[in-house]
Amino acid sequence: MSSTDIAINQSDLHHGHHDEHDHHHDQNFFEKYIFSQDHKVIAKQFLFTGIAWAFIGGFLSVLFRLQLGWPEATFTFLEPILGGWVQNGKLDPEFYLALVTMHGTIMVFFVLTAGLSGTFSNFLIPLQIGARDMASGFMNMLSYWIFFLSSVVMFTSLFIETGPAGGGWTVYPPLSALPQAISGSGLGMTLWLVSMALFIVSTLLGGINYITTIINLRTRGMSMTKLPLTIWAFFLTAILGLLSFPVLFSAALLLIFDRSFGTSFYLSDIYIAGQALSNTGGSPILFQHLFWFLGHPEVYIVILPAFGIVSEVIATNSRKPIFGYRAMIGSMLGISVLSFVVWAHHMFVTGMNPFLGSVFMFLTLIIAVPSAVKVFNWLATLWRGNIRFTAAMLFAVGFVSLFISGGLTGIILGNSALDIQLHDTYFVVAHFHLVMGAAAFFGMFTGVYHWFPKMFGRMMDEKLGFVHFWLTFIAVYLVFMPMHYIGIAGFPRRYYNWTGFEAFNMFTDLNTFISLAAILGFGAQFIFLFNFIFSIFKGRRATENPWHSNTLEWTTPVLPGHGNWPGEIPTVYRWPYDYSKPGAAEDFIPQNVPFSQTQTSNLPQERVLE
């Protein structure tokens, strides 16, 4: 028996189990909406939690941009909100560090990892591969609720007396390892570490489920070369997380030991207030190696799902087959492998051997090749396409723009000689916000606008989507393009107040401009929030396949029940990108349409498949 037959048989068993389960068991409210094992409900839980965290993280960034844009101003209106962290209208310097720390943590992990991957991997994997549900519904439910517990712990840390973690989102020791160093290294740091440990457990549970489901539960005919690029992206993302997140877990565990149990993994020769500590033999550089061994794959854990989503939406709305399907898969595989061998380009300033630096520099520049393959293939798909500018399509094209802009500056920072000069400047902030932060957000918005009809059975308002896109797109470039300029001039990041430096006072007006643009960008997200919530209840009712797409999720009812297909699961006959095929009656042919029904458009090799 072939491996394909085994996968089909396992899929049949899984499907039959769910049919029987749904037939005999009526779920109550808590089983259906709270502790649900339906992948679609769990996806919505991840989405709602991710949106909530996005607004919290965005609000924190507005607070510290107020400080950076108007460093000498007083903000008495913040006193009722922030209490003791604002004295006489001035933001507390240690609380400023906490704002920067929590903003980075929330956006990278809670929004762009859990919110993006947790939502769309959960929602699309069973629907697009033709499965009733995930391999383990219970493990899937557990993944969300451990993430929710992690969120509660992290959110609680915002309100404790000594304040949340304040050692930067990378929590480098020795600062993060010494509770007596600053208030942000006290209880807030302990809660940060506990929250991240829970978050990693959640991510690993989800990743195991995604990989198992894709390998074992594909429907008949759904070979790996007929998978949509979204599924390939989610598959590789889960593998990256499974291999790299345990390393961060070990780093956090050793840091907890140093903080609470007197060990010296990261500490050596430390003096506080003139008093020598007893710790010897540790190395803070060890933590950086462990952190960035996760930290660089994390960049692709964030961006790979956006690659898949954008590929799907661009092909659908260009009414063209995706250009270079196998090259796109190969480039994602190449990125996934290379992402594990470039971590030390974050550490050029740690005093590493220049020869070792040159090795990491070479590998870093090589990773631009598969990234460029993806960009060229997206542009080739768009070229001379019959483009429909939906809100999702605008965000997909915006994603390509941001990825190109941010990627070009990545080539500059990949050069160790240049990175040493630019490392702690706003040039780095501009680069990773464009290529990872804003681009991944645009990928997330692309997915929400495109699959909203399948999630909620209604359409989002396209005109509000256009306004949301243009305000966000313009604001992102107005915020981060000037940062490249001041970064090259040496403007340092993570400084609470820079007015004491004569060299930087010339950038006062530019910092004010950046802060105004950031406030505009944050305000634009309330347009999305209104559109999202209003459309759930009052949006125009969706048809079964509103975008005329080929993938299997559009063959289900408008609002699929638990089990997805009411009857037999469709069999797959073709790849997912048969758009505008010469000789075809329509400009799309779904994956479940046999070749015998499309005689006029079949290619020579397709005529012998049945």
C-alpha positions in Angstrom: 0.0 0.0 0.0 1.4 3.4 -1.0 1.9 6.3 1.4 -0.8 8.1 -0.5 -3.3 5.3 0.1 -2.4 5.3 3.8 -3.0 9.1 4.0 -6.4 8.7 2.2 -7.4 5.9 4.5 -6.4 7.9 7.6 -8.3 10.8 6.2 -11.4 8.7 5.7 -11.3 7.4 9.2 -10.9 10.9 10.5 -13.8 12.2 8.4 -16.0 9.4 9.4 -15.3 9.9 13.1 -16.4 13.5 12.8 -19.5 12.7 10.9 -20.5 10.3 13.6 -19.5 12.7 16.4 -21.6 15.5 14.9 -24.6 13.3 14.3 -24.9 12.0 17.9 -23.8 15.0 20.0 -25.5 18.4 20.3 -23.1 20.9 21.6 -24.0 23.4 24.3 -22.8 27.1 24.2 -19.5 26.5 26.0 -18.6 23.5 23.8 -19.5 25.3 20.6 -18.0 28.8 21.2 -15.7 28.7 24.2 -14.0 25.4 24.6 -14.6 24.5 21.0 -12.7 21.8 19.1 -13.8 23.1 15.7 -10.8 24.6 13.9 -12.8 27.5 12.5 -14.0 28.6 15.9 -10.5 28.3 17.3 -9.2 30.4 14.4 -11.7 33.1 15.2 -10.6 33.0 18.9 -7.0 33.5 17.8 -8.1 36.4 15.5 -10.1 38.2 18.1 -7.3 37.9 20.7 -4.7 39.0 18.1 -6.7 42.1 17.2 -7.1 43.0 20.9 -3.3 42.7 21.4 -2.6 44.7 18.2 -4.6 47.6 19.5 -2.8 47.4 22.9 0.6 47.2 21.2 -0.3 50.0 18.9 -1.4 52.2 21.8 1.9 51.6 23.6 3.8 52.7 20.5 1.7 55.9 20.4 2.6 56.6 24.0 6.4 56.4 23.4 6.1 58.3 20.1 4.5 61.1 22.1 7.7 61.2 24.2 10.0 61.0 21.1 8.0 63.6 19.1 7.7 66.1 21.9 10.5 65.3 24.4 10.2 68.5 26.4 6.3 68.7 26.4 4.1 67.7 29.4 1.3 65.3 28.9 -1.0 65.9 31.9 -3.9 64.2 30.1 -2.1 60.9 30.5 -2.0 61.0 34.3 -5.5 59.5 34.7 -4.5 56.7 32.3 -1.0 55.9 33.5 -1.2 57.0 37.1 2.2 57.1 38.8 4.1 56.5 35.6 3.5 60.1 34.6 4.8 62.8 37.1 3.9 66.4 36.5 3.1 65.5 32.9 6.4 63.8 32.2 6.7 60.1 31.3 8.8 58.1 33.7 12.1 57.1 31.9 11.9 53.5 33.2 8.3 53.2 32.1 9.4 54.4 28.6 11.8 51.4 28.5 8.9 49.2 29.5 6.7 50.6 26.8 9.3 49.8 24.1 9.8 46.3 25.6 6.1 45.4 25.7 5.4 46.9 22.3 8.0 44.7 20.7 7.0 41.6 22.6 3.3 42.0 21.9 3.6 42.7 18.2 6.2 40.0 17.4 4.8 37.2 19.4 1.2 37.8 20.4 0.0 39.5 17.2 2.2 38.5 14.3 2.9 34.9 15.5 -0.2 33.8 17.3 -2.6 36.2 15.7 -1.5 35.7 12.1 -0.4 32.1 12.0 -2.8 30.9 14.7 -5.7 32.4 12.8 -5.0 31.4 9.2 -3.2 28.1 9.8 -6.2 26.9 11.9 -8.8 28.2 9.6 -7.4 27.3 6.2 -5.4 24.0 6.6 -8.4 21.7 7.0 -10.6 23.6 4.5 -7.9 23.8 1.8 -6.6 20.2 2.1 -10.0 18.7 2.3 -10.2 17.5 6.0 -13.0 17.6 8.5 -10.8 19.2 11.1 -7.4 19.2 12.6 -5.7 15.9 13.5 -6.3 16.6 17.2 -9.2 18.9 18.0 -8.4 18.7 21.7 -4.8 19.7 21.2 -5.9 22.5 19.0 -8.3 23.8 21.7 -5.5 23.4 24.3 -3.1 25.5 22.1 -5.5 28.4 22.1 -6.3 28.4 25.8 -2.6 28.1 26.8 -2.0 31.1 24.5 -4.9 32.9 26.3 -3.3 32.1 29.7 0.0 33.4 28.4 -1.9 36.6 27.3 -3.5 37.0 30.8 -0.1 36.7 32.5 1.5 39.3 30.1 -1.4 41.6 30.4 -1.3 41.4 34.2 2.3 42.5 34.1 1.2 45.9 32.7 -0.5 46.7 36.0 1.9 45.7 38.7 3.4 48.4 40.9 7.0 48.0 39.7 5.9 48.0 36.1 6.2 45.5 33.2 9.5 44.1 31.8 11.8 46.9 30.8 14.9 45.2 29.4 14.0 45.5 25.7 11.9 42.8 23.8 15.1 40.8 23.5 15.5 40.8 27.4 19.3 40.6 27.2 21.1 39.8 30.5 22.7 40.9 32.7 20.0 43.6 32.9 17.1 41.2 32.7 18.9 38.7 35.1 19.2 41.1 38.0 15.9 42.0 39.7 17.7 44.7 41.7 19.0 46.5 38.6 15.9 48.5 37.5 12.2 48.3 38.4 11.6 46.7 34.9 13.8 43.7 35.9 11.6 42.9 38.9 8.3 41.0 39.0 7.4 42.3 35.5 10.4 40.4 34.1 9.4 37.3 35.9 5.9 37.5 34.5 7.3 38.1 31.0 9.4 34.9 31.3 6.4 32.9 32.6 4.2 34.3 29.8 6.7 33.4 27.1 7.2 29.9 28.4 3.4 29.4 28.2 3.4 31.0 24.7 6.0 28.6 23.5 4.1 25.6 24.7 1.0 26.9 22.9 3.0 27.4 19.7 4.5 23.9 19.8 1.1 22.3 20.3 -0.3 24.2 17.4 2.7 23.4 15.2 2.6 19.7 15.8 -1.1 19.7 14.9 -0.6 21.7 11.7 2.2 19.4 10.4 0.4 16.2 11.3 -2.8 17.4 9.6 -1.1 18.4 6.4 0.9 15.2 6.1 -1.9 12.7 7.0 -5.3 14.2 6.3 -5.3 15.4 2.7 -8.3 14.4 0.7 -8.1 12.1 -2.4 -6.0 13.5 -5.1 -4.4 16.3 -3.0 -0.8 15.5 -3.5 1.9 17.9 -2.1 2.3 19.5 -5.6 -1.4 20.3 -5.7 -1.4 22.1 -2.3 -2.1 25.9 -2.4 0.9 28.0 -1.6 -0.9 29.1 1.6 -0.7 25.5 2.9 3.0 25.2 2.0 3.7 28.4 3.9 1.8 27.3 7.0 3.5 23.9 6.8 7.1 25.4 6.7 6.2 27.9 9.3 5.1 25.2 11.7 8.4 23.3 11.1 10.4 26.4 11.8 8.5 27.0 15.1 8.9 23.4 16.1 12.7 23.5 15.6 13.5 27.0 17.0 11.0 27.8 19.8 12.4 25.1 22.2 15.8 27.0 22.0 14.1 30.2 23.3 12.4 28.1 25.9 15.8 26.9 27.1 17.1 30.4 27.1 14.2 31.6 29.2 14.5 28.7 31.6 18.2 29.4 32.2 17.4 33.1 32.7 14.8 32.1 35.3 17.5 30.0 37.1 19.9 33.0 37.1 17.2 35.3 38.4 15.7 33.1 41.1 18.1 30.2 42.0 21.6 31.8 42.1 23.0 30.1 39.0 25.5 31.9 36.7 24.7 30.8 33.1 24.7 34.5 31.9 26.4 36.3 34.8 30.0 37.0 35.6 32.0 39.8 37.3 28.9 42.0 38.0 29.1 45.0 40.3 26.0 46.8 41.6 26.4 50.0 43.6 30.1 49.2 44.0 29.4 45.8 45.5 30.7 42.7 43.6 28.2 39.9 43.1 29.2 36.3 43.6 28.3 35.2 40.1 31.3 34.0 37.9 31.7 32.0 34.8 28.6 32.9 32.9 28.3 34.7 29.5 25.6 37.1 28.4 26.6 36.3 24.8 25.3 32.8 25.3 21.8 34.2 25.8 22.2 36.2 22.6 23.1 33.0 20.7 20.1 31.2 22.1 17.7 34.1 21.6 18.7 34.8 18.0 18.7 31.1 17.1 15.0 31.5 17.6 14.9 35.2 16.7 15.9 34.9 13.1 13.7 32.0 12.2 11.0 34.0 14.0 11.3 36.6 11.3 10.2 34.0 8.8 7.6 32.4 11.2 6.0 35.9 11.0 6.5 36.5 7.3 6.0 33.1 5.7 2.2 32.9 6.4 2.0 36.3 4.8 3.9 35.0 1.7 1.3 32.2 1.3 -1.7 34.4 1.8 -0.4 37.1 -0.6 0.4 34.5 -3.3 -3.1 33.1 -3.1 -4.8 36.6 -3.2 -2.6 37.9 -6.0 -3.3 34.9 -8.2 -7.0 35.0 -7.5 -7.4 38.7 -8.2 -5.0 38.8 -11.2 -7.1 36.0 -12.8 -3.9 34.3 -13.7 -2.0 31.2 -12.6 0.6 32.0 -10.0 3.9 32.4 -11.9 6.5 29.7 -11.0 4.6 27.6 -8.5 7.4 25.1 -8.0 10.0 28.0 -7.8 7.8 29.6 -5.1 7.8 26.3 -3.1 11.6 26.0 -3.6 12.2 29.5 -2.5 10.2 29.0 0.7 12.2 25.8 1.4 15.4 27.7 0.8 14.4 30.5 3.1 13.4 28.0 5.8 16.8 26.3 5.7 18.9 29.4 5.5 17.0 31.1 8.3 18.7 28.7 10.7 22.2 29.6 9.8 22.2 33.4 9.8 21.3 34.2 13.4 24.6 35.8 14.4 24.1 38.7 11.9 22.2 40.2 14.9 25.5 39.9 16.9 28.1 41.6 14.7 28.7 44.2 17.5 29.4 41.5 20.2 33.1 41.3 19.3 32.9 38.1 17.3 35.8 37.0 15.2 35.7 39.0 11.9 36.1 35.7 9.9 33.1 34.3 11.6 31.3 37.5 10.9 32.1 37.2 7.2 30.6 33.7 7.1 27.3 34.9 8.6 27.4 38.0 6.3 27.8 35.7 3.2 24.9 33.5 4.4 22.7 36.5 5.1 23.2 38.0 1.7 22.5 34.6 0.1 19.0 34.5 1.7 18.2 37.5 -0.5 18.1 35.1 -3.5 15.0 33.1 -2.6 13.4 36.3 -1.4 14.0 37.9 -4.8 12.5 34.8 -6.5 9.3 35.4 -4.6 9.2 39.1 -5.5 9.8 38.5 -9.2 7.2 35.8 -9.3 4.6 38.0 -7.7 5.4 40.8 -10.1 5.2 38.3 -13.0 1.8 37.2 -11.8 0.6 40.8 -11.7 2.1 41.6 -15.1 -0.7 41.9 -17.7 -3.2 40.3 -15.4 -6.9 41.1 -15.4 -6.5 42.7 -12.0 -9.5 43.2 -9.6 -8.6 45.8 -7.0 -10.4 44.4 -4.0 -9.4 45.6 -0.5 -7.5 42.3 -0.1 -5.7 42.8 -3.4 -4.6 46.3 -2.4 -3.1 45.0 0.8 -1.4 42.2 -1.1 0.2 44.6 -3.5 1.1 46.9 -0.6 2.8 43.9 1.1 5.0 43.4 -2.0 5.9 47.1 -2.0 6.9 47.0 1.7 8.8 43.7 1.4 10.9 45.2 -1.4 11.6 48.4 0.4 12.5 46.7 3.7 14.4 43.9 1.9 16.7 46.3 0.2 17.8 47.8 3.5 18.3 44.3 4.8 21.1 43.9 2.3 22.8 46.9 3.8 22.5 45.6 7.3 23.7 42.2 6.2 27.1 43.7 5.6 28.9 43.5 8.9 31.0 46.6 8.3 27.9 48.7 7.8 25.8 47.0 10.5 28.4 47.8 13.1 27.9 51.5 12.4 24.1 51.3 12.1 23.3 48.7 14.7 21.8 50.7 17.5 20.3 53.4 15.3 16.8 54.1 13.9 18.0 52.6 10.5 17.5 49.1 12.1 14.1 50.1 13.5 13.0 51.3 10.0 14.3 48.1 8.3 12.6 45.5 10.5 9.4 47.4 10.8 9.1 47.6 7.0 10.1 44.1 6.1 8.6 42.2 9.1 6.3 44.4 11.1 4.3 46.4 8.6 4.6 43.8 5.8 3.3 41.0 8.0 0.4 43.2 9.1 -0.4 43.9 5.5 -0.4 40.1 4.9 -2.8 39.7 7.9 -5.1 42.4 6.6 -5.0 40.7 3.1 -6.2 37.4 4.7 -8.9 39.0 6.8 -10.5 40.9 3.9 -10.2 37.9 1.6 -11.5 35.1 3.9 -13.9 37.2 5.9 -16.9 35.9 3.8 -15.9 32.3 4.7 -15.3 33.1 8.3 -18.6 35.0 9.0 -20.8 34.5 6.0 -20.8 38.3 5.2 -18.8 40.7 3.2 -16.7 43.5 4.6 -17.3 47.0 3.2 -14.9 47.5 0.3 -14.9 51.3 0.3 -14.0 51.4 4.0 -11.3 48.8 3.1 -9.9 51.2 0.5 -9.8 54.1 2.9 -8.1 51.8 5.5 -5.5 50.7 3.0 -4.5 54.1 1.7 -4.3 55.7 5.2 -2.3 52.8 6.5 0.0 52.5 3.5 0.8 56.2 3.5 1.3 56.4 7.3 3.7 53.4 7.2 6.0 55.0 4.7 5.8 58.4 6.4 6.8 56.8 9.7 9.7 54.5 8.6 11.2 56.1 5.5 12.5 59.2 7.5 13.9 56.8 10.2 16.4 55.5 7.6 17.7 59.0 7.1 18.1 59.9 10.8 19.5 56.4 11.4 22.3 56.9 8.9 23.0 60.2 10.7 23.5 58.1 13.9 20.3 58.8 15.7 20.1 56.2 18.5 17.2 54.0 19.3 15.7 53.3 22.8 16.7 56.7 24.1 14.1 58.3 26.3 15.3 61.9 25.7 17.9 62.9 23.0 17.7 66.7 23.4 20.9 66.7 25.5 22.9 65.7 22.3 23.7 68.7 20.2 24.1 66.6 17.1 20.5 65.3 17.2 18.6 68.5 17.9 18.4 69.1 14.2 16.0 66.2 13.9 13.4 67.6 16.3 11.0 68.5 13.5 11.5 65.2 11.8 10.7 63.3 15.0 7.6 65.3 15.5 6.6 64.5 11.9 7.2 60.7 12.5 5.1 60.8 15.6 2.2 62.5 13.8 2.3 59.9 11.0 2.3 57.1 13.7 -0.8 58.6 15.3 -2.4 58.8 11.8 -1.6 55.1 11.2 -2.9 54.0 14.5 -6.1 56.0 14.0 -6.7 54.4 10.6 -6.9 51.0 12.3 -10.2 52.1 14.0 -11.7 52.2 10.5 -10.8 48.6 10.1 -12.1 47.7 13.6 -15.5 49.4 12.8 -15.7 47.7 9.4 -14.8 44.3 10.9 -17.3 44.4 13.8 -20.1 46.0 11.8 -19.7 43.6 8.9 -19.9 40.5 11.2 -23.5 41.5 12.1 -24.7 43.9 9.3 -22.5 43.2 6.3 -23.9 42.1 3.0 -24.5 38.4 2.9 -21.8 36.5 1.1 -22.3 34.0 -1.7 -20.6 30.6 -1.7 -17.6 31.7 -3.8 -17.6 35.5 -4.0 -14.1 35.8 -5.4 -14.4 32.9 -8.0 -11.5 31.1 -6.4 -10.4 27.5 -7.1 -9.4 26.2 -3.7 -11.5 23.8 -1.7 -12.7 26.1 1.1 -15.1 27.7 -1.4 -16.8 24.4 -2.2 -18.2 24.3 1.4 -21.5 26.0 2.4 -21.3 29.7 3.0 -21.0 29.1 6.8 -19.5 25.5 7.1 -20.6 23.5 10.2 -18.2 21.4 12.3 -17.0 18.9 9.7 -16.9 21.5 6.9 -18.6 19.5 4.2 -22.2 18.2 4.8 -21.7 15.2 2.5 -18.7 13.6 0.9 -15.4 15.6 0.8 -14.5 16.7 -2.7 -11.8 14.8 -4.6 -9.0 16.9 -6.1 -8.1 16.6 -9.7 -6.0 19.7 -10.5 -3.7 22.3 -9.0 -5.2 25.4 -7.4 -4.3 28.0 -10.0 -6.3 27.2 -13.1 -7.3 30.8 -13.8 -8.1 32.2 -17.3 -7.3 28.9 -19.0 -7.5 29.1 -22.8 -10.6 27.3 -24.1 -12.4 27.2 -20.7 -16.0 28.4 -20.3 -15.1 30.5 -17.2 -11.9 32.2 -16.0 -11.6 29.8 -13.0 -11.8 26.0 -12.7 -12.0 24.7 -9.1 -9.7 22.0 -7.9 -12.6 19.5 -7.6 -13.7 19.7 -11.3 -12.6 16.6 -13.2 -10.7 17.0 -16.5 -13.5 15.1 -18.2 -15.7 18.2 -17.7 -13.2 20.6 -19.2 -12.4 18.9 -22.6 -12.0 22.2 -24.5 -9.3 23.6 -22.1 -7.4 20.5 -21.2 -3.7 20.5 -22.0 -2.2 17.4 -23.8 -0.9 15.9 -20.6 -4.2 16.5 -18.8 -6.2 14.5 -21.4 -4.7 11.3 -20.3 -5.2 11.8 -16.5 -8.7 10.2 -16.5 
